[in-house]
Amino acid sequence: MKIRIIHSILVSMVLCILSVGYAFAAVPVGKITYIEGQVDILREGKLPSIPAKVGDAISVKDIIRTKSASKAEIKFNDGNILKIAQRSRIDINEYTSDGESRASLDLPRGKVEANVDKKVTARIAESPTANKFEIRTPVAVAGVRGTQYFTFHERGVTGILVKEGKVETYNPKFPDVKVLVTAGQVTTVAENRPPQPPRPATEAEKKGHETDVAPTEKPKEKAEDKSKDTAKAEDKPEDTKPTDTKPKDDKPADKPTEVAKAEDKPEPSQQPPAGPPVGTTQPSAPTGDMAMTPPTPTGDLAPPPTGDFFYAPPPPTGDIVMTSPTPTSDITVQPSAVGTILPPPPITETAARDTTPPII
């Protein structure tokens, strides 16, 4: 009986311890306030990861990872802000803000900017042993003595650039060698070496770190601004021209003007004949002064025929005039003055013998 009671008590104690530990681990210490690109969270550092969303709670032991071209921002309950650049990982190892401010964040890779609230820095200044805000990399520890600074770790080298306040850094392998970096200075820490002496940071370095962690303008916002500008441009009255609705090919044609000019030109003084009359055969009519008419034969009568044949006058020069075939009667064909063939009036045999001598 006693063994059963002891066993029940032990089981109850274990369950209470586990529940208290789970409740402590699940207490949110901050939330995600900005996401750009792909960001995920490993709850209590365990797989599988879940996609992060704006407003998601962040608890101790959580791991936040950003992918390429991605950024995130975490605001903690005590007012501290952590901006995370692309290809970075941040582990929330320790974070308390009840009465004391103790924060320890691991940065295995990537870059972050820590904006520490002035109330937290005042507590750290008053009691540095009870309060702290530090970022740890594989080769360095950067503890806050000021308010705003960058911490990055790439290719085995850690860098610290301070914007405001002071940051104390050291290599855990050389804990006695500490370097105090003030506003506007930067230092680097390599593996197996203490921190380098601080030097003034260049403007290019400052601007580069600012760009890496600052939110960028979303493409959607750019598209919306462009659409608004386009809508405004379309609303302008001067951009709507009525002449643009007419096709370019509807210009008044120049052909009627050219035809009118051609009609106004004077006609040549001599035009070619319209064509031969019906019943005549002649070549193409010459143009200009070449047109000629055949001469009219002299005498009142044509030469008398010899025997059954009669004389036909030679063809005139100029236009070629065709004569009709030889008639079988005493009728002769006499060319007209205008190039046409007309039968002459009939001639009696007596008149022909008295007026024209015979041809020998």
Secondary structure, DSSP 4 states (H G I P E B T S, - for coil): -HHHHHHHHHHHHHHHHHHHHHHHHHSEEEEEEEEES-EEEEGGG-SSPEE--TT-EEETT-EEEE-TT-EEEEEETTS-EEEE-SS-EEEEEEEE-SSS-EEEEEEEEEEEEEE--HHHHHHHHH-TTT-EEEEE-SS-EEEESSSEEEEEEETTEEEEEEEESEEEEEETTEEEEEEEEETTEEEEEETTSPPPPPEEPPHHHHHHHHHHHSPPPPHHHHHHHHHHHHHHHHH-GGG--GGGGS-GGGSPPSHHHHHHHHHHSPPPSS---S-PPTT----PPPPGGG---PPPPSSSSPPPPBTTB---PPPPSSS--PPPPPPSSS---EE-TTS-EEPPPP--HHHHHHHSPPP-
